[in-house]
Amino acid sequence: MFVHPNIAIMVRRIIFLALLIGSLKPTTAQSPYWGHLANPNLEGESVKATMFFSGNWRNGIQFYDFNPTSNTGLYTMHPADARHLGWSESQANRDYAINQMIEAGVNLVSFSYWGLPGTDNWAYWAPMQTSTASHDELFNAVLGTDLVLAPYIESYAATDNYEVFSFMDDFPGTSGDPAPKLTAQIEDLVNRYLVNPLNSQWPDHWARLYDKNGDERYLISIIHVASNQAGITDQEFADGFDRVANLVYDNTGIHVGFALDILPPASYAGGSFKATPLGTGSCLSSQASILAIQCFIPEIWQGSSNEYELIRWKADYTNDWLETGIPWIHDLNSGYDASIIFPTSPVYGNDRRWRFFQDSLLAEIEPAGLSFNPWNGYTEGMAAVPTLQHGDSTYKWLCGLFGGNCNEPLPEDLLPDIRQEVKLKLYPNPANEYIKIEVLSPLQTPQTIRIFAPDGRILLEQNVGGLPNELEISLRGIPPGIYLVSISTYPSKSTIPREYFRQAVCITP
């Protein structure tokens, strides 16, 4: 079961400090901190990441070494606050974006990386002006905070001036020359931000995760992981990651590790070889450089807009990888809408039902971390920030999952005891004939209790004059399954309802 982030962080910190005080190192073959953060002030914490396109929007105004054509006509989402578009325009805008991430509870920013300095691939293919200069601005922007960063290495097509980079074509390479283009890009990043940084504080803000042996490695995330090389076996594919990591260490003295967006088999995703939990999982788990599986909206490759089918597939895919024992950094997203760029692509989410489906899945699993994808993907209808089209519902949902501090205040005309933190307990869970809601401090103001089905239908709605110490709710007539229990303030003529409690409940036969 997914545990509230604040409680999980507290427990992990207590255990981690106990190990440090006792000068103990886990003696098991596999570190309990595998896939968790190792940076100061974040030791032992779960990853709470967001993927981010740094740089200004592509509105025809040049800020870096190339001037990309405008793509503003391709937006299916528009941020409600224009500062989210003006990263490159001012330090104030960059500070605003970073503060919004911190407020949401993010501790790791995975920045989109499109090639070596001076290349123009980003100007053609990245949705924002994601020059390497914008990455420098990102490292500077997080100084003085606890936020850490990690590159998310993209694949990209060629331009008139610079060649293509396809992870699938480059990886794994050979034992003597492992993934040469991937290795060159990693060494570029390592040299610029760790070995010879322009700012001596930058290395402190590159995310470090514990590997399976309990050793720290600098995190490299890679999107669209598969291979087109002929005759690749599961073991050869997995061995490629340690070979790349070892070569980077030999050339730079830096230990790196990988979080992988594994492309799903039996899908529309590219790659003649795709890793599978059953076939490749044990091979990957034996590699010291594998830090986590960190998929990027993997359900998109099913080619469906049916949210119920997508979440069922995602649950199966998630659980299959969890069984490998490799840390799973679970993908969260607002949905997908790239209907202007790709008119035949799926469109789903950006609604309460999709968020509920993801809540229900989270209630069933134990991920090592969470990753919201992405923060500002406006051309493909994926964004955490409040938007003109969908308001701030996604941002507040993310904030709740990440244990952030951005919950909307309740209206001032509500009684003071409602504005204070309401402590509720729902039990039993799983349940059969009834659930009980226990309230530490009884509420005298009107409340509405609802139970939602996975498709968003309201199966039960009950208005009560207040909440006593204990309230029993009958589940008669509700079939077995996973449902959402919601409690909100009941609106008067001068207020609107505000949901302040939400929990998944499993109803058994």
C-alpha atoms as one frame of an Amber mdcrd trajectory, in Angstrom:
protein
   0.000   0.000   0.000   1.229   3.504  -0.793   2.234   5.354   2.377   1.821
   9.108   2.797   5.133  10.755   1.815   5.659  12.623   5.091   5.268   9.474
   7.196   7.485   7.445   4.883  10.194  10.120   4.977  10.141  10.259   8.780
  10.452   6.472   9.126  13.285   6.243   6.597  15.190   9.082   8.278  14.917
   7.389  11.678  16.244   4.113  10.270  18.962   5.870   8.281  20.183   7.886
  11.288  20.222   4.755  13.420  22.503   3.085  10.917  24.796   6.102  10.834
  24.963   6.498  14.599  25.748   2.834  15.045  28.298   2.957  12.212  26.437
   0.050  10.693  26.260  -0.864   7.041  23.539  -3.249   5.883  24.979  -6.726
   5.708  22.376  -8.061   3.314  23.330  -8.596  -0.296  20.906  -5.874  -1.331
  20.868  -2.451   0.298  17.492  -1.360   1.742  18.277   2.086   0.319  18.620
   0.880  -3.271  16.965   3.495  -5.481  16.711   6.117  -2.708  18.388   9.502
  -2.542  21.852   9.879  -1.041  22.390  13.665  -1.179  22.805  15.599   2.098
  19.459  16.540   3.702  17.772  13.902   1.518  19.550  10.738   2.729  17.321
   7.700   2.449  14.331   9.622   1.071  12.205   8.343  -1.774  12.483  10.095
  -5.106   9.710  12.600  -5.784  10.666  13.724  -9.258   9.305  15.707 -12.146
  10.576  15.737 -15.705  11.244  19.331 -16.841  11.931  21.100 -20.120  14.137
  24.047 -19.127  14.309  27.126 -21.343  11.827  29.639 -22.726   8.824  28.755
 -24.802   9.417  28.630 -28.551   7.634  31.845 -29.459  10.053  33.130 -32.113
  12.288  35.064 -29.712  15.834  33.703 -29.474  17.608  33.311 -26.138  20.424
  30.850 -26.825  22.698  29.789 -29.657  19.905  28.876 -32.088  16.471  30.310
 -32.849  13.884  27.549 -33.155  10.681  28.064 -35.085   7.582  28.863 -33.048
   5.491  25.916 -31.840   2.910  27.868 -29.840   0.169  26.865 -32.276   0.680
  23.249 -31.211  -0.220  23.788 -27.536  -3.156  21.772 -26.229  -2.497  23.248
 -22.770  -1.502  26.749 -21.730  -0.115  27.584 -18.282  -2.369  29.861 -16.285
   0.653  31.934 -15.209   2.807  33.217 -18.080   5.923  33.056 -15.897   5.990
  29.331 -16.641   6.721  30.222 -20.273   9.453  32.764 -19.550  12.233  30.708
 -17.972  14.948  32.421 -19.992  13.589  35.947 -19.590  14.502  36.630 -15.974
  15.914  35.186 -12.784  12.579  35.997 -11.153  10.776  33.663 -13.551  13.272
  30.891 -12.882  12.905  31.374  -9.146   9.129  31.222  -9.518   9.274  27.914
 -11.391  11.646  26.363  -8.853   9.554  27.572  -5.917   6.450  26.040  -7.486
   8.234  22.690  -7.659   9.397  22.938  -4.057   5.895  23.901  -2.950   4.524
  20.808  -4.674   6.943  18.575  -2.735   9.333  17.786  -5.603  12.868  16.836
  -4.495  14.390  15.830  -7.859  14.125  17.557 -11.246  14.887  15.341 -14.253
  15.975  17.806 -16.943  15.487  16.959 -20.603  18.852  16.708 -22.422  19.142
  16.892 -26.225  22.840  16.631 -27.018  26.279  18.166 -26.655  26.835  21.918
 -26.236  26.737  23.761 -29.549  24.533  21.211 -31.316  21.165  22.326 -32.647
  19.050  19.172 -32.255  17.113  20.723 -29.350  16.120  23.652 -31.564  14.276
  21.270 -33.886  12.872  18.633 -31.593  12.586  19.891 -27.982   9.239  21.516
 -27.063  10.996  24.406 -25.253  14.302  26.214 -25.873  16.146  23.435 -24.056
  19.700  24.453 -24.846  22.521  23.247 -22.633  22.761  26.899 -21.505  19.299
  26.498 -19.972  20.674  23.569 -17.969  23.351  25.872 -16.552  20.562  28.256
 -15.536  18.754  25.355 -13.887  21.785  24.381 -11.807  22.162  28.011 -10.729
  18.455  28.304  -9.949  18.467  25.445  -7.405  21.451  26.757  -5.437  20.399
  27.491  -1.876  17.666  24.817  -2.001  17.619  21.076  -1.332  16.456  20.311
  -4.878  18.679  17.940  -6.815  18.893  17.436 -10.569  19.544  14.609 -13.006
  19.732  14.547 -16.806  17.005  12.746 -18.730  18.783  11.753 -21.954  16.523
  11.963 -25.007  16.844  10.357 -28.431  16.597  12.809 -31.326  16.667  12.995
 -35.105  19.447  14.519 -37.196  19.518  18.099 -38.450  21.356  19.612 -41.406
  24.356  20.201 -39.137  24.353  17.482 -36.482  23.802  13.756 -36.445  21.053
  11.654 -34.994  21.205  10.056 -31.571  19.087   6.946 -31.177  19.603   5.050
 -27.952  18.141   1.966 -29.618  20.716   2.044 -32.409  23.648   2.923 -30.134
  23.045   0.505 -27.262  24.526  -1.772 -26.079  27.381  -1.547 -28.562  30.249
  -3.969 -28.056  32.220  -5.022 -24.996  35.182  -2.989 -26.246  33.128   0.026
 -27.321  29.900   0.169 -25.328  27.223   2.602 -26.598  29.736   5.197 -27.862
  27.291   8.071 -28.454  25.560   7.557 -25.108  28.924   7.393 -23.349  30.081
  10.633 -25.001  26.977  12.487 -23.822  27.265  11.180 -20.271  30.933  12.179
 -20.126  30.018  15.639 -21.437  27.512  16.078 -18.604  29.877  14.664 -15.989
  32.734  16.907 -17.063  30.620  20.079 -17.188  28.736  19.628 -13.925  30.948
  17.416 -11.757  34.594  17.363 -12.839  35.078  20.907 -14.189  31.946  22.842
 -13.204  31.694  26.595 -13.785  30.234  26.842 -10.278  31.798  24.792  -7.476
  28.351  24.231  -5.913  26.858  22.508  -8.955  28.113  19.003  -8.051  26.192
  19.132  -4.765  22.950  19.401  -6.724  23.372  16.447  -9.058  21.128  13.711
  -7.663  22.882  10.721  -6.115  21.076   7.443  -5.498  22.171   4.356  -3.612
  22.828   1.327  -5.770  22.051  -2.272  -4.801  25.318  -2.490  -2.845  24.598
   0.649  -0.817  27.116   2.763  -2.750  26.311   6.234  -4.079  26.069   6.866
  -7.811  25.216   9.966  -9.810  21.858   9.466 -11.473  21.410   9.328 -15.251
  17.852   8.804 -16.534  17.323   7.521 -20.073  14.085   7.713 -22.049  12.848
   5.108 -24.569  15.116   2.227 -23.576  15.208  -0.659 -26.067  17.635  -1.862
 -28.754  17.690  -2.274 -32.526  20.993  -4.123 -32.591  20.799  -7.613 -34.035
  21.068 -10.764 -31.963  20.934  -9.078 -28.539  20.230 -11.373 -25.600  18.764
 -10.350 -22.247  22.172 -10.689 -20.601  24.015  -8.724 -23.299  21.450  -5.927
 -23.067  21.773  -5.735 -19.286  25.567  -5.962 -19.316  25.706  -2.877 -21.502
  24.770  -0.593 -18.611  27.628  -1.668 -16.352  30.001  -1.461 -19.307  28.990
   2.146 -19.982  29.169   3.050 -16.282  32.603   1.438 -15.930  33.933   3.246
 -18.994  32.654   6.580 -17.687  34.402   5.871 -14.387  37.652   4.957 -16.147
  37.556   8.222 -18.132  36.272  10.629 -15.456  36.606   9.009 -12.016  32.846
   9.381 -11.467  30.460   6.544 -10.632  27.154   6.885 -12.504  24.033   4.758
 -12.442  20.854   4.542 -14.473  17.103   4.903 -14.152  15.478   3.392 -17.233
  12.311   4.142 -19.159  11.876   0.563 -20.351   9.679   0.454 -23.460   6.944
  -2.164 -23.106   6.913  -5.250 -25.322   3.847  -6.137 -27.390   3.148  -2.442
 -27.973   3.553   0.287 -30.575   6.908   1.258 -29.073  10.010   0.990 -31.224
  12.925  -1.377 -30.777  13.549  -4.877 -32.076  14.646  -5.914 -28.575  12.585
  -4.822 -25.594  13.410  -5.791 -22.044  10.823  -7.816 -20.145  10.463  -8.353
 -16.404  10.547 -12.127 -16.751  13.322 -12.387 -19.330  15.537  -9.384 -18.576
  14.635  -8.462 -15.006  17.090 -10.775 -13.247  19.871  -9.735 -15.647  19.248
  -6.036 -14.956  18.978  -6.539 -11.205  22.470  -8.033 -11.138  24.023  -4.889
 -12.624  25.571  -2.534 -10.066  24.743   0.503 -12.216  20.982  -0.098 -12.356
  19.379   2.265  -9.859  15.700   2.059 -10.821  13.071   1.540 -13.480  11.584
   4.977 -14.171   9.045   4.755 -16.973   7.673   7.775 -18.832   3.895   7.453
 -19.438   4.335   3.809 -20.545   0.602   3.373 -21.187   0.826   5.696 -24.214
   2.316   2.817 -26.224  -0.950   0.880 -25.985  -2.505   3.270 -28.499  -5.783
   3.496 -26.574  -7.834   6.367 -25.202  -9.848   4.109 -22.891  -8.733   5.125
 -19.413 -10.024   1.975 -17.746  -8.093  -0.252 -20.161  -4.981   1.905 -19.759
  -4.923   1.754 -15.958  -5.519  -2.015 -15.969  -2.592  -2.459 -18.354  -0.439
  -0.085 -16.292  -1.227  -2.011 -13.112  -0.125  -5.289 -14.700   3.038  -3.742
 -16.159   3.905  -2.105 -12.846   3.412  -5.253 -10.802   5.444  -7.340 -13.239
   8.442  -5.035 -12.808   7.943  -4.768  -9.049   8.345  -8.539  -8.836  11.897
  -8.242 -10.203  12.994  -6.432  -7.040  14.463  -3.535  -8.997  13.381  -0.198
  -7.444  10.328   1.121  -9.274   9.937   4.910  -9.565   6.274   5.082 -10.422
   5.040   7.241 -13.289   2.303   9.784 -12.589   0.853  12.050 -15.262  -2.021
  14.387 -15.943  -3.004  12.556 -19.130  -2.135  13.008 -22.785  -3.343  15.219
 -25.631  -1.058  15.746 -28.616  -3.990  15.960 -31.005  -2.531  18.915 -32.922
   0.922  17.418 -33.492  -0.278  13.807 -33.839  -3.968  13.917 -34.874  -4.435
  10.143 -34.546  -2.727   9.777 -31.157  -4.636   8.756 -28.028  -6.259  11.453
 -25.896  -7.004  10.643 -22.272  -6.857  12.004 -18.756  -6.726  15.568 -17.495
  -9.803  14.764 -15.472 -10.765  13.546 -12.042 -11.369   9.990 -13.198  -7.800
   9.530 -14.498  -6.403  10.898 -11.239  -8.678   8.548  -9.295  -7.495   5.572
 -11.350  -3.887   6.467 -10.553  -4.736   6.897  -6.855  -6.311   3.435  -6.856
  -3.210   1.878  -8.421  -0.948   3.617  -5.914  -3.004   2.158  -3.078  -2.061
  -1.339  -4.266   1.704  -1.014  -4.773   4.878  -0.078  -2.904   7.036   1.993
  -5.269  10.518   3.154  -4.348   9.622   6.644  -5.561   7.312   8.727  -7.725
   7.892  10.746 -10.887   5.426  13.181 -12.439   5.833  13.361 -16.209   6.289
  16.086 -17.249   6.130  19.440 -15.479   5.544  21.531 -18.619   4.656  19.430
 -21.666   2.176  21.869 -23.182   2.278  20.537 -26.766   1.259  17.058 -25.617
  -1.310  17.970 -22.979   0.862  16.940 -20.039   1.559  19.433 -17.277   1.672
  19.715 -13.510   1.340  23.495 -13.433  -2.116  25.108 -13.318  -3.452  25.580
 -16.840  -6.131  27.664 -18.507  -7.824  24.512 -19.767  -7.892  22.447 -16.560
  -7.244  24.792 -13.647  -5.045  23.741 -10.715  -6.540  20.314 -10.004  -3.484
  18.384 -11.252  -1.067  20.613  -9.341  -2.962  20.126  -6.076  -3.290  16.390
  -6.681   0.468  16.146  -7.181   1.037  18.268  -4.107  -1.039  15.876  -2.025
   0.832  12.814  -3.273   4.258  14.414  -2.806   3.445  15.826   0.633   3.812
  19.400  -0.591   2.482  22.627   0.803   0.126  23.979  -1.832  -3.317  22.949
  -0.646  -5.972  25.532  -1.362  -7.168  27.292   1.821 -10.764  26.728   2.783
 -13.157  29.701   2.527 -12.939  32.165   5.376 -16.643  31.853   6.210 -16.217
  28.244   7.332 -15.944  27.594  11.035 -12.408  27.670  12.476 -12.424  23.975
  13.426 -12.884  23.072   9.737  -9.927  25.236   8.697  -7.667  23.350  11.082
  -6.170  20.005  10.098  -8.897  17.371  10.191  -7.663  13.998  11.425  -9.767
  11.120  10.171  -9.326   7.369  10.112 -11.169   5.041   7.745 -11.435   1.346
   8.638 -11.654  -1.564   8.052  -9.775  -1.565   4.776 -10.306  -3.947   2.995
 -13.976  -3.772   3.919 -17.029  -5.921   3.274 -20.384  -4.764   4.643 -19.473
  -1.350   6.028 -16.737   1.187   6.660 -16.312   3.358   9.706 -14.933   6.888
   9.812 -13.304   7.834  13.088 -12.897  11.538  13.872 -10.565  12.664  16.649
 -12.383  15.993  17.019 -16.103  15.789  16.113 -17.269  18.285  13.473 -20.582
  20.091  13.847 -20.753  21.592  10.340 -22.487  19.850   7.386 -20.398  17.340
   5.432 -20.879  15.296   2.253 -19.571  11.721   1.993 -19.258  10.153  -1.449
 -18.015   6.834  -2.793 -16.806   6.948  -6.402 -16.509   4.026  -8.821 -13.420
   3.686 -11.056 -15.331   5.193 -13.979 -16.172   8.309 -11.960 -19.778   7.389
 -11.137 -21.027   8.340  -7.664 -22.227   5.110  -6.026 -23.071   6.657  -2.683
 -23.694  10.230  -1.603 -24.671  11.035   1.960 -25.096  14.480   3.490 -24.681
  14.615   7.254 -25.145  17.448   9.696 -21.696  16.835  11.151 -19.178  14.110
  11.880 -19.414  12.419  15.297 -16.522  10.517  16.825 -17.470   7.522  14.714
 -19.729   7.181  11.693 -20.661   3.902  10.024 -21.365   3.816   6.270 -23.158
   0.815   4.764 -21.610  -0.688   1.621 -24.689  -2.705   0.745 -25.208  -2.915
  -2.994 -21.639  -1.940  -3.928 -19.847  -4.798  -5.729 -16.276  -5.873  -4.849
 -13.540  -3.615  -6.200 -11.389  -0.557  -5.515 -13.296   2.661  -4.805 -12.609
   6.195  -3.635 -14.111   7.576  -0.435 -14.344  11.374  -0.439 -15.443  13.765
   2.304 -16.059  17.427   1.611 -17.644  20.402   3.288 -21.318  20.746   2.369
 -21.906  24.029   0.520 -24.066  26.790   1.890 -25.351  29.657  -0.249 -22.100
  31.556   0.305 -19.583  28.719  -0.090 -18.577  26.045  -2.543 -17.739  22.476
  -1.496 -14.122  21.713  -0.596 -12.853  18.145  -0.541 -10.438  17.598   2.351
 -10.312  13.812   2.696  -9.772  11.166   0.029  -8.819   7.526   0.452  -9.043
   4.410  -1.682 -10.915   1.504  -0.138 -10.992  -2.127  -1.235 -14.383  -3.837
  -0.966 -14.137  -7.619  -0.812 -16.795 -10.272  -1.594
